[in-house]
């Protein structure tokens, strides 16, 4: 499909953008990330023109996949081929962990269940929504990633010819394999050496200042949060109402915030918001530490958790509309489990459900099992467990995959000057004048 048609512009969308701090309302140009008002950091939120007036389970099924929820997505166009999350009851798994009413939202590759997300994680949901939000002739989106987000944006942008500059630490490249080669408009910058996800974020901050480039925005992008929130919309369709408890592994917490925002939009009159249980992987659990000690997320570097995708050193904990507010509003909590527990949970899921899952999903399942044993989750609670990624091993057996080719590899220095050096090399590769590098400083 081609890029956004020329007639798409601010003013003809089915929603507006509202600041969660000052309440200012903005027309969406497809790129806005922050309110220009002078106040504390605050997320923007979407306000849809036609809120749902009937249960999602009774909504007309005029389409399938992600964009059957287009009325509650901040998009100017839809991609009909974009698959969505799949929700099913998991009785056998529930019995194994002591839960009578467990439902699973599976995001990945599991054809028998109808799960066909191309890069095997729910990051596909955010990638297609962000691309669908863009204006005509968009700038180059700059996206840092620990791996899964990079893969999702790389493949969606390849399918629909949207220019992206993606920055990843070297280990992330191992998981970037696709059904075909990436398009030339998708450029991957690999940080060799000891660079971490947080280093990729720092590089992207500079690269977004290059001429013709734009930060994708991460959790600040309403497209990301609302796209990931379709997991809650799909669950409401399957259940006919909201779950009591929502369980998800988190790095930044963007997906859990998106689920919370979606639940706020669709709940009926007296319906209680699902309690959020956000799960992290010790020994690196900044949101767990921030929530339980009441301060900002710690700024130390990542250590070695099994789930590298959860290692965000700059999560939006205290921002208005961010993690802390979602936890407070939902009566939620942040849990943490170690690598051994996550590995055991991954094996349990494959044994009971018949499909492999990603480490982050193992973290969520292990944390849920711990919470049940500790009495923090009642055995009769209606729980939705978000399996944020799965079926990667199954997909690799069934589909010939092509490894991504980096556009640029940059050795990561130990002197703290890495982001500037990366910006210089990218600028040179793009044939910008030296002034372009100065603008990125």
RODRENZA-524509 format. One line per field, with one value per residue (C-alpha): residue number from 1; residue in three letters; chain; x, y negated, z negated. Coordinates in nm, 2 decimals. Example, Ala and Ser with C-alpha at 12.3 -4.5 7.8 and 13.67 -1.06 7.14 Angstrom:
BEGIN
n	c(1, 2)
res	c(ALA, SER)
chain	c(A, A)
u	c(1.23, 1.37)
v	c(0.45, 0.11)
w	c(-0.78, -0.71)
END
This chain:
BEGIN
n	c(1, 2, 3, 4, 5, 6, 7, 8, 9, 10, 11, 12, 13, 14, 15, 16, 17, 18, 19, 20, 21, 22, 23, 24, 25, 26, 27, 28, 29, 30, 31, 32, 33, 34, 35, 36, 37, 38, 39, 40, 41, 42, 43, 44, 45, 46, 47, 48, 49, 50, 51, 52, 53, 54, 55, 56, 57, 58, 59, 60, 61, 62, 63, 64, 65, 66, 67, 68, 69, 70, 71, 72, 73, 74, 75, 76, 77, 78, 79, 80, 81, 82, 83, 84, 85, 86, 87, 88, 89, 90, 91, 92, 93, 94, 95, 96, 97, 98, 99, 100, 101, 102, 103, 104, 105, 106, 107, 108, 109, 110, 111, 112, 113, 114, 115, 116, 117, 118, 119, 120, 121, 122, 123, 124, 125, 126, 127, 128, 129, 130, 131, 132, 133, 134, 135, 136, 137, 138, 139, 140, 141, 142, 143, 144, 145, 146, 147, 148, 149, 150, 151, 152, 153, 154, 155, 156, 157, 158, 159, 160, 161, 162, 163, 164, 165, 166, 167, 168, 169, 170, 171, 172, 173, 174, 175, 176, 177, 178, 179, 180, 181, 182, 183, 184, 185, 186, 187, 188, 189, 190, 191, 192, 193, 194, 195, 196, 197, 198, 199, 200, 201, 202, 203, 204, 205, 206, 207, 208, 209, 210, 211, 212, 213, 214, 215, 216, 217, 218, 219, 220, 221, 222, 223, 224, 225, 226, 227, 228, 229, 230, 231, 232, 233, 234, 235, 236, 237, 238, 239, 240, 241, 242, 243, 244, 245, 246, 247, 248, 249, 250, 251, 252, 253, 254, 255, 256, 257, 258, 259, 260, 261, 262, 263, 264, 265, 266, 267, 268, 269, 270, 271, 272, 273, 274, 275, 276, 277, 278, 279, 280, 281, 282, 283, 284, 285, 286, 287, 288, 289, 290, 291, 292, 293, 294, 295, 296, 297, 298, 299, 300, 301, 302, 303, 304, 305, 306, 307, 308, 309, 310, 311, 312, 313, 314, 315, 316, 317, 318, 319, 320, 321, 322, 323, 324, 325, 326, 327, 328, 329, 330, 331, 332, 333, 334, 335, 336, 337, 338, 339, 340, 341, 342, 343, 344, 345, 346, 347, 348, 349, 350, 351, 352, 353, 354, 355, 356, 357, 358, 359, 360, 361, 362, 363, 364, 365, 366, 367, 368, 369, 370, 371, 372, 373, 374, 375, 376, 377, 378, 379, 380, 381, 382, 383, 384, 385, 386, 387, 388, 389, 390, 391, 392, 393, 394, 395, 396, 397, 398, 399, 400, 401, 402, 403, 404, 405, 406, 407, 408, 409, 410, 411, 412, 413, 414, 415, 416, 417, 418, 419, 420, 421, 422, 423, 424, 425, 426, 427, 428, 429, 430, 431, 432, 433, 434, 435, 436, 437, 438, 439, 440, 441)
res	c(UNK, UNK, UNK, UNK, UNK, UNK, UNK, UNK, UNK, UNK, UNK, UNK, UNK, UNK, UNK, UNK, UNK, UNK, UNK, UNK, UNK, UNK, UNK, UNK, UNK, UNK, UNK, UNK, UNK, UNK, UNK, UNK, UNK, UNK, UNK, UNK, UNK, UNK, UNK, UNK, UNK, UNK, UNK, UNK, UNK, UNK, UNK, UNK, UNK, UNK, UNK, UNK, UNK, UNK, UNK, UNK, UNK, UNK, UNK, UNK, UNK, UNK, UNK, UNK, UNK, UNK, UNK, UNK, UNK, UNK, UNK, UNK, UNK, UNK, UNK, UNK, UNK, UNK, UNK, UNK, UNK, UNK, UNK, UNK, UNK, UNK, UNK, UNK, UNK, UNK, UNK, UNK, UNK, UNK, UNK, UNK, UNK, UNK, UNK, UNK, UNK, UNK, UNK, UNK, UNK, UNK, UNK, UNK, UNK, UNK, UNK, UNK, UNK, UNK, UNK, UNK, UNK, UNK, UNK, UNK, UNK, UNK, UNK, UNK, UNK, UNK, UNK, UNK, UNK, UNK, UNK, UNK, UNK, UNK, UNK, UNK, UNK, UNK, UNK, UNK, UNK, UNK, UNK, UNK, UNK, UNK, UNK, UNK, UNK, UNK, UNK, UNK, UNK, UNK, UNK, UNK, UNK, UNK, UNK, UNK, UNK, UNK, UNK, UNK, UNK, UNK, UNK, UNK, UNK, UNK, UNK, UNK, UNK, UNK, UNK, UNK, UNK, UNK, UNK, UNK, UNK, UNK, UNK, UNK, UNK, UNK, UNK, UNK, UNK, UNK, UNK, UNK, UNK, UNK, UNK, UNK, UNK, UNK, UNK, UNK, UNK, UNK, UNK, UNK, UNK, UNK, UNK, UNK, UNK, UNK, UNK, UNK, UNK, UNK, UNK, UNK, UNK, UNK, UNK, UNK, UNK, UNK, UNK, UNK, UNK, UNK, UNK, UNK, UNK, UNK, UNK, UNK, UNK, UNK, UNK, UNK, UNK, UNK, UNK, UNK, UNK, UNK, UNK, UNK, UNK, UNK, UNK, UNK, UNK, UNK, UNK, UNK, UNK, UNK, UNK, UNK, UNK, UNK, UNK, UNK, UNK, UNK, UNK, UNK, UNK, UNK, UNK, UNK, UNK, UNK, UNK, UNK, UNK, UNK, UNK, UNK, UNK, UNK, UNK, UNK, UNK, UNK, UNK, UNK, UNK, UNK, UNK, UNK, UNK, UNK, UNK, UNK, UNK, UNK, UNK, UNK, UNK, UNK, UNK, UNK, UNK, UNK, UNK, UNK, UNK, UNK, UNK, UNK, UNK, UNK, UNK, UNK, UNK, UNK, UNK, UNK, UNK, UNK, UNK, UNK, UNK, UNK, UNK, UNK, UNK, UNK, UNK, UNK, UNK, UNK, UNK, UNK, UNK, UNK, UNK, UNK, UNK, UNK, UNK, UNK, UNK, UNK, UNK, UNK, UNK, UNK, UNK, UNK, UNK, UNK, UNK, UNK, UNK, UNK, UNK, UNK, UNK, UNK, UNK, UNK, UNK, UNK, UNK, UNK, UNK, UNK, UNK, UNK, UNK, UNK, UNK, UNK, UNK, UNK, UNK, UNK, UNK, UNK, UNK, UNK, UNK, UNK, UNK, UNK, UNK, UNK, UNK, UNK, UNK, UNK, UNK, UNK, UNK, UNK, UNK, UNK, UNK, UNK, UNK, UNK, UNK, UNK, UNK, UNK, UNK, UNK, UNK, UNK, UNK, UNK, UNK, UNK, UNK, UNK, UNK, UNK, UNK, UNK, UNK, UNK, UNK, UNK, UNK, UNK, UNK, UNK, UNK, UNK, UNK, UNK, UNK, UNK, UNK, UNK, UNK, UNK, UNK, UNK, UNK, UNK, UNK)
chain	c(A, A, A, A, A, A, A, A, A, A, A, A, A, A, A, A, A, A, A, A, A, A, A, A, A, A, A, A, A, A, A, A, A, A, A, A, A, A, A, A, A, A, A, A, A, A, A, A, A, A, A, A, A, A, A, A, A, A, A, A, A, A, A, A, A, A, A, A, A, A, A, A, A, A, A, A, A, A, A, A, A, A, A, A, A, A, A, A, A, A, A, A, A, A, A, A, A, A, A, A, A, A, A, A, A, A, A, A, A, A, A, A, A, A, A, A, A, A, A, A, A, A, A, A, A, A, A, A, A, A, A, A, A, A, A, A, A, A, A, A, A, A, A, A, A, A, A, A, A, A, A, A, A, A, A, A, A, A, A, A, A, A, A, A, A, A, A, A, A, A, A, A, A, A, A, A, A, A, A, A, A, A, A, A, A, A, A, A, A, A, A, A, A, A, A, A, A, A, A, A, A, A, A, A, A, A, A, A, A, A, A, A, A, A, A, A, A, A, A, A, A, A, A, A, A, A, A, A, A, A, A, A, A, A, A, A, A, A, A, A, A, A, A, A, A, A, A, A, A, A, A, A, A, A, A, A, A, A, A, A, A, A, A, A, A, A, A, A, A, A, A, A, A, A, A, A, A, A, A, A, A, A, A, A, A, A, A, A, A, A, A, A, A, A, A, A, A, A, A, A, A, A, A, A, A, A, A, A, A, A, A, A, A, A, A, A, A, A, A, A, A, A, A, A, A, A, A, A, A, A, A, A, A, A, A, A, A, A, A, A, A, A, A, A, A, A, A, A, A, A, A, A, A, A, A, A, A, A, A, A, A, A, A, A, A, A, A, A, A, A, A, A, A, A, A, A, A, A, A, A, A, A, A, A, A, A, A, A, A, A, A, A, A, A, A, A, A, A, A, A, A, A, A, A, A, A, A, A, A, A, A, A, A, A, A, A, A, A, A, A, A, A, A, A, A, A, A, A, A, A, A, A, A, A, A, A, A, A, A, A, A)
u	c(0.00, 0.12, 0.18, -0.09, -0.31, -0.25, -0.60, -0.52, -0.45, -0.52, -0.89, -1.04, -0.97, -1.23, -1.06, -0.87, -0.57, -0.61, -0.34, -0.37, -0.24, -0.40, -0.68, -0.58, -0.73, -0.53, -0.60, -0.37, -0.12, 0.00, 0.32, 0.24, 0.40, 0.37, 0.15, 0.31, 0.16, 0.39, 0.33, 0.47, 0.55, 0.22, 0.10, -0.14, -0.45, -0.70, -1.06, -1.27, -1.57, -1.79, -1.74, -1.87, -2.24, -2.28, -2.07, -1.78, -1.90, -2.21, -2.02, -2.06, -1.78, -1.71, -1.34, -1.08, -0.75, -0.61, -0.82, -1.15, -1.10, -1.03, -1.30, -1.08, -0.75, -0.58, -0.53, -0.59, -0.58, -0.60, -0.40, -0.64, -0.37, -0.26, -0.35, -0.46, -0.44, -0.62, -0.79, -0.88, -0.96, -0.67, -0.82, -0.54, -0.28, -0.50, -0.53, -0.16, -0.11, -0.43, -0.66, -1.02, -1.08, -0.77, -0.79, -0.48, -0.43, -0.18, 0.03, 0.25, 0.25, 0.00, -0.20, -0.44, -0.56, -0.56, -0.26, -0.05, 0.15, 0.44, 0.72, 0.57, 0.51, 0.24, 0.48, 0.33, 0.01, 0.18, 0.39, 0.09, -0.11, 0.18, 0.22, -0.15, -0.15, 0.12, 0.05, 0.10, 0.47, 0.59, 0.95, 1.19, 1.08, 1.37, 1.31, 1.53, 1.47, 1.59, 1.48, 1.10, 0.99, 1.27, 1.15, 0.79, 0.85, 1.10, 0.86, 0.55, 0.75, 0.88, 0.53, 0.40, 0.71, 0.74, 1.09, 1.24, 1.58, 1.61, 1.88, 1.95, 2.23, 2.41, 2.23, 1.90, 2.00, 1.98, 1.61, 1.55, 1.45, 1.17, 0.97, 1.16, 1.43, 1.37, 1.30, 1.57, 1.36, 1.42, 1.77, 1.90, 2.19, 2.36, 2.56, 2.84, 3.02, 2.87, 2.59, 2.25, 1.89, 1.94, 2.23, 2.01, 1.76, 2.03, 2.15, 1.79, 1.74, 2.02, 1.94, 1.58, 1.72, 1.88, 1.70, 1.39, 1.39, 1.14, 1.13, 0.87, 0.81, 0.77, 0.52, 0.45, 0.30, -0.08, -0.06, 0.16, -0.05, -0.38, -0.25, -0.13, -0.46, -0.64, -0.54, -0.80, -1.05, -1.01, -1.06, -1.37, -1.51, -1.43, -1.55, -1.84, -1.70, -1.37, -1.15, -1.09, -0.72, -0.48, -0.12, 0.16, 0.54, 0.66, 0.98, 0.85, 0.49, 0.35, 0.14, -0.01, -0.09, -0.25, -0.47, -0.57, -0.67, -0.86, -1.05, -1.14, -1.29, -1.51, -1.62, -1.99, -2.15, -2.06, -1.79, -1.46, -1.14, -0.91, -0.64, -0.30, -0.03, 0.29, 0.57, 0.95, 1.25, 1.50, 1.78, 1.68, 1.34, 1.33, 0.95, 0.93, 1.18, 1.02, 0.67, 0.76, 0.99, 0.79, 1.06, 1.17, 1.29, 1.66, 1.90, 2.16, 2.26, 2.10, 2.24, 2.15, 1.78, 1.66, 1.40, 1.62, 1.31, 1.21, 1.53, 1.41, 1.61, 1.39, 1.03, 0.75, 0.68, 0.60, 0.48, 0.11, -0.09, 0.20, 0.27, 0.22, -0.11, -0.24, -0.14, -0.31, -0.63, -0.66, -0.54, -0.25, 0.09, 0.43, 0.58, 0.92, 1.06, 1.41, 1.54, 1.49, 1.12, 1.07, 1.24, 1.02, 0.71, 0.81, 0.84, 0.50, 0.32, 0.47, 0.38, 0.02, -0.07, 0.15, 0.34, 0.66, 0.66, 0.91, 1.10, 0.89, 0.57, 0.74, 0.81, 0.44, 0.32, 0.58, 0.48, 0.11, 0.18, 0.37, 0.09, -0.17, 0.05, 0.09, -0.28, -0.26, -0.47, -0.78, -0.83, -1.17, -1.06, -1.12, -0.76, -0.64, -0.27, -0.11, 0.13, 0.32, 0.52, 0.52, 0.55, 0.89, 1.05, 0.74, 0.75, 1.12, 1.04, 0.76, 0.86, 1.20, 1.32, 1.57, 1.82, 1.81, 2.11, 2.23, 2.26, 2.54, 2.74, 2.91, 3.16, 3.04, 3.31, 3.36, 3.42, 3.05, 3.07, 2.88, 2.57, 2.76, 2.98, 2.68, 2.51, 2.83, 2.85, 2.48, 2.51, 2.81, 2.64, 2.34, 2.57, 2.46, 2.68, 2.86, 2.59, 2.36, 2.58, 2.59, 2.21, 2.21, 2.42)
v	c(0.00, -0.35, -0.62, -0.83, -0.99, -1.36, -1.46, -1.34, -1.64, -1.78, -1.86, -1.56, -1.30, -1.12, -1.22, -1.50, -1.51, -1.62, -1.71, -1.50, -1.79, -2.12, -1.97, -2.17, -2.02, -1.99, -1.87, -1.58, -1.63, -1.27, -1.38, -1.58, -1.42, -1.69, -1.97, -2.31, -2.44, -2.54, -2.27, -1.94, -1.66, -1.51, -1.25, -1.35, -1.13, -1.07, -1.18, -1.00, -1.17, -0.86, -0.68, -0.32, -0.30, 0.08, 0.38, 0.46, 0.81, 0.68, 0.45, 0.51, 0.74, 0.54, 0.63, 0.84, 0.79, 0.48, 0.23, 0.37, 0.13, -0.17, -0.37, -0.37, -0.41, -0.74, -0.66, -0.84, -0.52, -0.15, 0.14, 0.43, 0.69, 0.60, 0.89, 0.83, 0.99, 1.32, 1.39, 1.74, 1.91, 2.11, 2.35, 2.60, 2.34, 2.18, 2.51, 2.54, 2.21, 2.22, 2.00, 2.08, 1.81, 1.74, 1.58, 1.53, 1.26, 1.42, 1.19, 1.38, 1.67, 1.94, 2.02, 2.26, 1.98, 1.72, 1.54, 1.42, 1.12, 1.11, 1.04, 1.25, 0.98, 0.72, 0.45, 0.51, 0.36, 0.03, 0.02, 0.04, -0.21, -0.47, -0.43, -0.47, -0.79, -0.96, -1.26, -1.26, -1.26, -1.19, -1.27, -0.98, -0.83, -0.77, -0.47, -0.32, 0.04, 0.34, 0.56, 0.62, 0.27, 0.25, 0.56, 0.45, 0.11, 0.24, 0.49, 0.27, -0.02, 0.22, 0.34, -0.01, -0.21, -0.45, -0.59, -0.48, -0.51, -0.24, -0.23, 0.10, 0.25, 0.53, 0.82, 0.70, 0.78, 1.16, 1.15, 0.94, 1.20, 1.14, 1.32, 1.11, 0.84, 0.50, 0.20, -0.06, -0.32, -0.12, -0.19, -0.01, -0.15, 0.11, 0.01, 0.27, 0.34, 0.29, 0.05, 0.10, 0.02, -0.30, -0.40, -0.34, -0.58, -0.85, -0.81, -0.84, -1.16, -1.32, -1.16, -1.29, -1.64, -1.58, -1.75, -1.57, -1.33, -1.31, -1.12, -0.85, -0.92, -0.59, -0.61, -0.98, -0.87, -0.82, -0.57, -0.34, -0.34, -0.30, -0.04, 0.17, 0.10, 0.31, 0.61, 0.48, 0.42, 0.77, 0.91, 0.71, 0.86, 1.21, 1.18, 0.94, 0.71, 0.61, 0.85, 0.79, 0.81, 0.74, 0.89, 0.79, 0.77, 0.42, 0.22, -0.13, -0.03, -0.17, 0.14, 0.15, -0.22, -0.16, 0.12, -0.10, -0.39, -0.15, -0.02, -0.37, -0.44, -0.13, -0.05, -0.06, -0.27, -0.10, 0.13, 0.14, 0.08, 0.38, 0.39, 0.36, 0.60, 0.49, 0.74, 0.69, 0.91, 0.90, 0.80, 0.50, 0.38, 0.00, -0.03, 0.22, 0.03, -0.31, -0.19, -0.02, -0.29, -0.58, -0.77, -0.81, -0.51, -0.44, -0.54, -0.26, -0.07, 0.26, 0.58, 0.92, 1.01, 1.28, 1.05, 0.78, 0.62, 0.51, 0.31, -0.05, -0.28, -0.58, -0.46, -0.72, -0.66, -1.00, -1.18, -1.29, -1.01, -0.76, -0.45, -0.57, -0.73, -0.41, -0.20, -0.44, -0.46, -0.08, 0.02, 0.20, 0.32, 0.39, 0.74, 0.88, 1.23, 1.37, 1.54, 1.89, 1.83, 1.68, 1.98, 2.23, 2.03, 2.04, 2.42, 2.45, 2.24, 2.45, 2.77, 2.68, 2.46, 2.61, 2.30, 2.13, 1.78, 1.50, 1.43, 1.12, 1.33, 1.58, 1.30, 1.21, 1.57, 1.64, 1.32, 1.41, 1.75, 1.60, 1.35, 1.64, 1.83, 1.52, 1.46, 1.13, 1.28, 1.48, 1.81, 1.70, 1.37, 1.31, 1.26, 1.15, 1.25, 1.07, 1.30, 1.02, 1.24, 1.60, 1.85, 1.73, 2.08, 2.21, 1.94, 2.01, 2.38, 2.30, 1.99, 1.92, 1.60, 1.34, 1.18, 0.80, 0.62, 0.32, -0.01, -0.12, 0.04, -0.19, -0.08, -0.19, -0.38, -0.35, -0.73, -0.83, -1.01, -0.74, -0.93, -1.22, -0.98, -0.79, -1.12, -1.22, -0.89, -0.88, -1.24, -1.16, -0.85, -1.06, -1.32, -1.60, -1.91, -1.95, -2.19, -1.89, -1.74, -2.06, -2.06, -1.72, -1.82)
w	c(0.00, 0.08, -0.18, -0.34, -0.06, -0.01, -0.13, -0.49, -0.71, -1.06, -1.08, -0.90, -1.16, -1.38, -1.70, -1.87, -2.10, -2.46, -2.71, -3.03, -3.24, -3.12, -2.91, -2.60, -2.28, -1.96, -1.61, -1.52, -1.25, -1.29, -1.45, -1.77, -2.08, -2.35, -2.46, -2.41, -2.74, -3.03, -3.29, -3.42, -3.17, -3.06, -2.80, -2.53, -2.50, -2.22, -2.24, -1.98, -1.81, -1.83, -2.15, -2.17, -2.25, -2.24, -2.38, -2.15, -2.14, -1.95, -1.72, -1.34, -1.22, -0.91, -0.91, -1.08, -1.24, -1.41, -1.21, -1.30, -1.60, -1.37, -1.54, -1.86, -1.68, -1.60, -1.23, -0.91, -0.71, -0.78, -0.65, -0.58, -0.60, -0.96, -1.19, -1.55, -1.89, -1.96, -2.29, -2.42, -2.75, -2.89, -3.14, -3.15, -3.21, -3.47, -3.66, -3.67, -3.84, -4.06, -3.86, -3.76, -3.51, -3.31, -2.96, -2.74, -2.48, -2.25, -2.03, -1.79, -1.54, -1.62, -1.30, -1.46, -1.69, -1.41, -1.55, -1.26, -1.38, -1.14, -1.39, -1.67, -1.93, -2.01, -1.89, -1.55, -1.68, -1.77, -1.45, -1.22, -1.43, -1.43, -1.06, -1.00, -1.21, -0.99, -0.76, -0.39, -0.30, -0.65, -0.78, -0.85, -1.18, -1.42, -1.65, -1.92, -2.02, -2.22, -1.93, -1.91, -1.83, -1.57, -1.40, -1.40, -1.26, -1.01, -0.86, -0.86, -0.71, -0.44, -0.36, -0.32, -0.21, -0.51, -0.58, -0.91, -1.08, -1.35, -1.62, -1.81, -2.02, -1.84, -2.02, -1.89, -1.54, -1.61, -1.63, -1.32, -1.06, -0.82, -0.55, -0.29, -0.26, -0.41, -0.18, -0.12, -0.30, -0.63, -0.76, -1.06, -1.27, -1.48, -1.79, -1.82, -2.14, -2.49, -2.39, -2.56, -2.48, -2.68, -2.46, -2.15, -2.30, -2.36, -2.00, -1.87, -2.06, -1.86, -1.53, -1.55, -1.52, -1.18, -0.89, -0.77, -1.07, -1.35, -1.68, -1.67, -2.04, -2.22, -2.50, -2.41, -2.08, -2.11, -1.82, -2.02, -2.33, -2.15, -1.91, -2.21, -2.38, -2.12, -2.33, -2.59, -2.31, -2.18, -2.53, -2.58, -2.26, -2.37, -2.72, -2.67, -2.94, -3.10, -3.29, -3.66, -3.64, -3.35, -3.37, -3.14, -3.14, -3.09, -3.01, -2.96, -3.06, -2.73, -2.66, -3.01, -3.00, -2.66, -2.80, -3.09, -2.86, -2.63, -2.94, -3.04, -2.70, -2.67, -3.02, -3.09, -3.36, -3.68, -3.55, -3.75, -3.57, -3.55, -3.81, -3.63, -3.73, -3.56, -3.57, -3.54, -3.52, -3.81, -3.84, -3.63, -3.75, -3.76, -3.76, -4.04, -4.25, -4.17, -4.26, -4.58, -4.71, -4.59, -4.40, -4.03, -3.84, -3.91, -3.64, -3.67, -3.36, -3.26, -3.40, -3.26, -3.27, -3.05, -2.89, -2.73, -2.58, -2.93, -3.00, -2.96, -3.19, -3.12, -3.18, -3.20, -3.57, -3.71, -3.40, -3.41, -3.25, -3.29, -3.48, -3.84, -3.75, -3.57, -3.87, -4.11, -3.91, -3.87, -4.22, -4.05, -4.14, -4.00, -4.04, -3.97, -3.91, -3.83, -3.52, -3.65, -3.72, -3.38, -3.21, -3.40, -3.31, -2.94, -2.96, -3.14, -2.88, -2.59, -2.78, -2.85, -2.55, -2.28, -2.16, -2.25, -2.41, -2.45, -2.77, -2.85, -2.84, -3.06, -3.31, -3.31, -3.36, -3.64, -3.82, -3.80, -3.94, -4.23, -4.30, -4.31, -4.56, -4.77, -4.78, -4.59, -4.31, -4.41, -4.23, -4.11, -3.96, -3.59, -3.47, -3.13, -3.08, -2.79, -2.61, -2.45, -2.22, -2.11, -1.83, -1.71, -1.71, -1.54, -1.27, -1.21, -1.14, -0.90, -0.71, -0.54, -0.70, -0.58, -0.82, -0.83, -0.68, -0.88, -0.70, -0.93, -1.21, -1.46, -1.72, -2.06, -2.26, -2.63, -2.68, -2.69, -2.36, -2.17, -2.07, -1.92, -1.72, -1.59, -1.48, -1.30, -1.11, -1.02, -0.90, -0.69, -0.54, -0.45, -0.29, -0.51, -0.54, -0.88, -0.99, -1.00, -1.27, -1.46, -1.46, -1.61, -1.91)
END
